Amino acid sequence: MRIHSLMLTLASAAVLCAPVSAELITAERVLTLQTHGGTSIDNNYKNNNASDGNVDSLWCTLNPNGGNNYYLNGSVNPVMVFDLGTNQTLDALSVWGYPYSGNSLQKFTLSFYDGSQGFDGTPIAVQNVTLEEWTQNATNIALTAPVTAQYVKMEVTGNFGQTGNYGGGDRVGIADIQFNRTNTIETYIPDSAAQTGGGNSINGMDASKLLDNNQDTQWCTNNSANPDFYNGVNADPELTFTFNEAKNLSSITVRPYGVAENSGKDFTLKFYDAAGNQIAVEDESLYSFKMTTYTRSAPSLFTFPEVKGAAKVVMTITDNFASDHQGGGDRVGFGDISFGNHVYTPGPTWQTSYNTPMEGLNVIRPTGVSINHTNIDYGQSNAQFRLTNLIAGTGYTPGGEWCTVQNGSDFFSTDTTNVSPVLTFTNDEAELVDGFLYWGYGDDAGNGMTAFTLSLYDGEELVLSDYYRVDEAIGTNDYASFMFDESVAFDTAILTPLDNAFNYFDYAGHGGDRLGFSGLAFYQDPQKVPEPAAWALLILGSFGIYRLRGKKK
């Protein structure tokens, strides 16, 4: 995340008060969910320009139809999502105006979402904003109350072309938007590190190299005689980190090893006080992690519920990337490791299993599927990838692939001029379900969807919303099963993709420029499905137990 420390100056007395001194942060990525007609954004005004810390790079919509005023010609409102990377505590934001006054943002609604939720469903806070006057300088807006969120969704509802003598207004844009973070992020480098289990380190690559903040020096175990280090013979490697003074910890940042298949991937953490006693935690599963991105230049951040008074941390590494890449994997290593106090963001709900039929459950397909904008649907021009493939097939067999059009070399990061896909699945009538299946994508491994939110609605009522992730990219005929903690009845499901496998595989030339998968279906326990007469009672609320939100696993 890019951080900018500035002294803020109040733009006018009409602007809500903002802190005199603030730490402003930009988004790690910006998604556009809605522009007029779903048209692409000009490369000169792409999504990430909206929050990159550079007021000379601009974001704006296209002129929708040549009319003089964007908001008086029936155009839909633009909707953007700012992803802050992890939960941040925010109390204000600053907006820099677009240089053409009539086209500059004036009215907008902000909705805030916890990182575990994605940006579907019900926000944790909402605020409407109207700017009093246009300026290219920073306009500072205080939030009604501080809020802790990872995602900020902005619906643009007006520009200055609607007011005064500004003129223009056939599009809407901003120079930049930044958010005031109130939680101070500390980085804690352990005072020592040692390999304490799983053999020895290679000479010159001991654990102390993990603490020098130099990605060219690394730690690595000795190689195993077997091509796969995790073959049931070698003990899981352990690293012990010690602090001279006990710390309150809630995050760890890990840089992967320089050779992908040899990099550590899955690990667990245990904590000890200065007397050597293990510190008890309420749920040990919250301190077990999976690395889902292999990018040397962007270390992975993991957060967990705060552990107070930790003087020693023991990391046990339980897998490397060998099974996710071709070749290698005879050793385990990492680059740099540090700890911190980031705000805890609950992790995703992972798959229950792969390619394993759930006994006693039926597989049912939605009856319809649509996309928010057809011009990002590659199936519009290539029937092999038609959208309806996602609800075709029978049982555990998918009906075929679907994918978006190309969008840069990395669909979610590099170009981002296209509107982000949102898929809506519908049923002819409410269905009672206990989980769902997701089928992967084809040969271009980097294109397969690996992270998404799924929100289920019964009419207008949200009954379940969660953030889901698979821990490997799976093929067209492979499926991942996800099970809910409670049965839910729904007639509409909204799926919002958040990532593909491009960074996870780090495969140049192996996809990543689009996003695809091969099907979505739901599990249904036939013993729980009410008789027709009982459905009437369910609609009236007598069977409310079926409407409980699924808990995270």
N, C-alpha and C positions, 0 to 999 in steps of 0.2 A: 504494500500500500504506500502511495506517495504521501508524504507529510509536509505541510507547509506551516511554519510558525510566523504569524503576522500580528501586528498591532492593528486592530480594527477601528475604523472611524465611522461614526454614525452618519448615514447618508442624509437623513432629514429627521425633523422632530416627529414626523408622522409615522416613521418606521418603528416597529416594536423594539424595545431596548434589547441590546445584545451585549455580551461581555466586552469590556474594554480590551482585555487580553485573552487570546484564544489560540488553541492548537487546531488548525483546520486540516482536514484530511479529504482526499479525493477518493472516488470509487475505484475499486480494482477493475471493474468492468461495468459497462452500461448496456442494458438491453432495451430495445424499443419494441413494445408489444403492439403498438397501434400508431399508424400514420394514416393520412387520407388515402383510402382505397388500398392500403397495404403496399404502396409503391416504395421502391428502394430509395434510400437517402443518397444524395450526391456524395461522391468520394471526398470532396472537399469539406463536407459537413457531417462526417460519420459519427456514430453513436458515442464512441469513447471521447470525442472532443468535448462533450458536454461536461465532463468532470475529470480533466487531466492536469489541472493546475496551470494551464497556459491560456491566458485570456485572448491570445491572438489566434487560437484555433477555435473554430465556431461549430456549433450544432444548429441545424434548422431543418424543417420539413421542406419538401418541394412545394412549389406553387400548385395547388390542387387542380385548378381548372381555369386559370386566367382571370378569376374574379378579383375585384378590388379588396374584398375583405374575407379572410379565411373563415371567420366565425359567423358570417351572415349568408353563407352559400350552402348550408346543409352538410358541411364536412364534419366528420367525426373528430373527437378530441384526441390528440396525441397522448400516448401513455408510455412512460419510460420507467425503468427499474434501475436503481443505483445499488450495486452490490458492494458493500464495504469490506468483504472478505471474511469477517468474523463479527460477532456481536460487539457493538460500541455503544457507550453511553453518550447520548447527544443532548444538547440543550439549545442549539441554535444552528443556523446555516447562513451562508452568504451567496448572493447571486450577482453575477456580472452581466450587464445588459448587452443585448445584440446591437451592433453598431448602427443598424438602420432602425430608427426608433419605432416606427409603426409596426414593424415585424417582431419587436422584442417582447418577450414574455411579460405578462402583467398579472394574470390570474391563474392560480393552480391549486390543486388539492394534494396534500402529502399523506400517504398511508404507510405505517411502519410495521415491520414484521420481524419476529424473532427468527434467528438463523435456522432453528430446527424445523420451522414451519414452511420455509420457502415463501413465495409471495402470492400464493393462492389463499382463498378462504378469508377469514375474518382478521383484520389488522388489529394490533394491540393499541394503536393510537391513530387518530386522524386529525389533520389541521388544514383549514382553508386559508389561503393567503391572497391578498390583493396588494400590489405595489402602488404607492401613491403617485410616483413620478418616474419617468424614464431616466436612467443614467448608465453610462458604461462603467462607472466605478462600482465598488461592492455595495450592495444593499444588504443590510444585516437584519435577519429575522429571528427573533427569539421563539422557541417552542413554548406552547402553553405550559408544559411540564416536561422535565427530563424524561427521556425514553431510551431503553436499551434495545437495539435492533441491529440486524445485519443488512436487511433490505429496506430501501425507501422507494416506494412507488409514487410517481408523480403523474397526475392527470392534468394536462394543460387545458385550461378553460377560457382563456382570453389573452389577446395581445393589445398593445397600445394603439393599434390601428382603429380600435373601437371607440377611443376617447380623445377629446381635445382636437388639436390641429396637427397631429403627428403624421397623418397620411399613411399610405401603404397598408399593410396588414394582410397581404395575400398569402402569407406563411407565418411561421412562428419559430423563434430561435433564441439561444442564449450563448454568451461567450464562455461562461463556466459556472458551476455550482460546487460548493464545498461545504463540509459539515463540521461543526464545532464538537470535537470529542473532549469530554471532561474526564474520562478515565485515563490516568497517566500510565503508559506502558513502560514497564521496567524490564530490562534484560539481565538475567543472572547467569554468569559464567561460573561453573563449578571451579573450585580451587584445585581439584585433582580428579583424574579419571584413570581407571585401570580395568583391564579385562580380568574377570574373576571366575569365569566359567566357560566351558566349551573349548578348551584347548588353549593355545597361545596365539599371539599376534605375530605377523610377519615382521622380521627385523626391519627396523626403521619405520614401521607403520603401527606403533603402539597407540594405546588409547589416548595419550596426551595430545595427539594430533587432532583430536575432536574438539579441542578447546582453543585452538590458535586462530580461529576466524580466517582460515586460509583454505580455500577449496582445493588447492593443488596438493596439500598434505592431508593424508587420510589414514583411517584405521582399517585394518583388515585382519581376519583370522588366517591361520595357515590353511593352505588348500587341502581338501580331502582327497583321499585316493579314489573315491567314487566321484563320478561327474556331478552328482547331486549331493550337496552338503547335507541336505535334510533327507537322508535315506534311512533313518531309524538307527544309525550307528553312532553318529556324533551327538554329543550333548548340545542342547541349545546354548549358544554363547550368552554370557552375561557381562554387562558393563556396570561398574560401580562408580558413581559420581559423588563427591563429597564437598561440602561447604564448610568453611571455617566458622561462619555464623549461620545459624538456622534461618531458613527463608519460608515465606508463605508462597506456595507455588500453585498456579492454575493453568500453565501452558508449557509446552515443549516444542521447539523448532528443530527440525531434522533435515539436513542436506543429504541426499542419497550419494552412494559410492559412484565412482567414475565409470565403472563398467556395469551396465544396467542389470544384467542377470545376476551379478554378484552382490548387488546392493541389498541391504536389509529392507524388508517390507513390513512384516507384522511384528509387533512387540508389545510387551506389557511393562508396567511400572509398579514398583513397590517403594514405600517411603519409610524412613527411620528417623527417630529423633536423635539428639546429641548423645543420649545414653545408650544408643544402639537398639532401642525398642522399636518394633514395627508399629507404624501409625495405622490404626484401624480406619477403614473407609466403609461407607454405607453400602456401596455397590461396586464390587471389584471389576465388573464388566465395563464400567465407565473409564477404567484405566488400562484398557486393552485397545490397541489401535491398528488400523490397516493403512498403509501408504497407498493412495490411489492415483498418485501423479508421479511420474519419473521425469523431473526437470532439474538439471543441475543448477541452473541460474535462479530457480525459485524454490527454496526449501519449503517443506511442508510444515504447516502450523497445526498443532493439535491442542485443544483445550479440554479441561476436566474440572470437576468441582474442587474448590480450593482445598489444599492440604496445608495446614498451619504447622510451623515449627519443624520443617524438614531439614535435616542436616546431612542426610545421605539418601540417594536414589539409586535403586538397582533396576536396570533395564534388562529384560530377557528377550532376546530376538528369536522369534519362533518360525520365521520363513524369510526367504529371499525372493527375488523376482524371476528366478530361473524358469518356473512353470509358465510364466507369462511372456517369455521371450524365447527365441530359438537358440539353444546352445548355452554353455557356461553354467554357472551356479555351483562350482566346486568350493566356494568360500563365501564369506559374508563380510561386508564392510559398510562403513558410513563415512560421510564427509564431516561437517561440523554439527555440533549439538549444543543447544543452549536452552535455558528455562526462562519463564516469565510469569506475568500476572495478568494475561489477557482475560477479558470477561468470558466466562464459560458459555459455549454454544453447544447444546446437546447434539450428538451426532445423528447421522441418518439411520433409518431402519434398513438393515441388510436383508438379503434374500434368506429364506428358510432353507432352501436346497436347490440343486441344479438337476434337471432331467430325471426327477424322481416323482412318479405319479403319486398323488395324495389319495390314499385308500379311503373309499366310502364317499368321495366327493365327486360331484359332476362338474364338468367344464362347460361354461356357457359363454357365448359371445354377445357383445352389444349388438343392437340391431342397426345402428347408424354411427357414422363418424364424419366429422368435418374439421376444417382447419381455419384459423382466424383469417388468413389471406391466401387465396389460391395461387398467387404468383410466386410464392416461395415453395410451392409443391411441385417437385420434379415430375410427379405422376400426371400432372396436367399435360405434359408434352411427351411423356413416355409411359405407355400403358403398362409396361412391365412393372412399374413402380407405383401403380395407382393407389390412392389412399385407402380404398375399400379392401385392399389386401390385408389391412390390419385387423379386420373383423371376419375375414374368410377362414377357411379351414375347419377341421372338425377335431374334437378331442384334444390330444396333445400335438397335433400336426398343424403348422401354420399354413396360411393361404398364399404367402408370397411377401416380398419385401416392399417397403416404402422408404423414400428419402426426400430430403429437401433439395433445392437447387444449391449450387456451389456458392460459398461465401468466404473468399479468401483462403489462405492455406490452413488456418485454424478457425473453424466455424464460429467459435465463441470468443475469439480474441483479436484476430489480426485485421479483419476487414470491417465487419459489423455494420455494413450499410443496409443490409436486409432487415426487415422486421423479423423478430424472433418467433418461432412457431409455437402455437398453443393449439392443442388438439382436444376436441370435445366428442366424447362417446355417449351415445344415448340408448335407452331401452324404450320399447313400446309401452311398458308398464314397469312399476317399481319391482326390482328384484332383490331378494334377500341373499346376501353373499357373505363368505367367510374369509376371502382372500383373493389373490389374483396371480396370473402368470404373465410374464413378459418374455417374448422371443427376441433373440439378438439379430445381428445384421450379418452380411455376407463376407466376401473375401477381403474387402478393404477394411482392415481391423480398426483403423482409427476413426471410422465413421459411425461405429456402433454407439448407441445411447447408453451411457453408464450412470447418469444421475438425473433425477426428475422429481417433481412433486405431483401428487395425485390427490385430487379433492373430489369427494362424492357428495352429491346433493339429492335430496328427496324434495322435488318441487323447488322452492326457493330456499329451503333450509339446508345449511351445511351440516352433514352428519359425520364426516371424517376428512381430515386434511393432514398429510404427512410428507416428509422428504425421504425418498428411497434411493438406494444405491446398490449396484452390483460390484463385487470386488474383483471381477475380471470381465474382459470383453468376450461375449459369447456369440456363436454363429447363428445362421438362419434357422437351423433345425434344433437349436438348443434353447432351453427355456429356464428361467429362474422363477421359483415359487416364493410368494410373499403371503403370510397368513396374518389376519387381523386377530386382535385379542378378543373382540366381540363381533357377533354378526351385525351387519348393517343393511338397511334397505335403501336403495338408491335408484334413480332413473337417469341421472346425468353424471358423468365423470369427466373432469377437466384435467388433462395431463400437460404439464409444462416442462419441457426438456431443459436441463441445466448444464449438461456437459456430455461430450462424446469421449472416445478412448484415445484421442490423438496424443495428448500429453502423457497418458498412462503408459502407452506403448513406446512413445518417442520414436515412431517409425516414419522417417522422412520418405515420402513417396507411397505410403500405405494408408491413404485416406486422411481424414481429418478436416477436409474442406466442406463437408456437409454433415448431415445427421440423419440416421436411419434406424429402423428396427422392423420386425416382421410380424408383430401381432400383440394384441392385448386381449385377455379373456379373464373370466372370474370363476372362482371356486364357489360351489354351492352345495351345502349339506342337504340332501333331499329330505332328511328326517326333521329338519327345522322349518321347511317351507310351509307356511300356514295354508289351510284349506280356504277356498274362496270366501266363505262366511267370516273366517278369522281375519282376512285381509281388511275387511271393513272396520273391525275393531282396531287393527294396527294403524290404519289411517287416522282414527280418532284418538290415538295415543295410548290405548290400553296396553299395548305391547311395546312400551317405550324402551325396554331393555335392548331391543334390537337397534336402537338409534344411538347407542353409546359410541363415543369416539374411540377408535382403536388406540391403545397405548403404544408408546415406542418400546421396541425390544432392545 
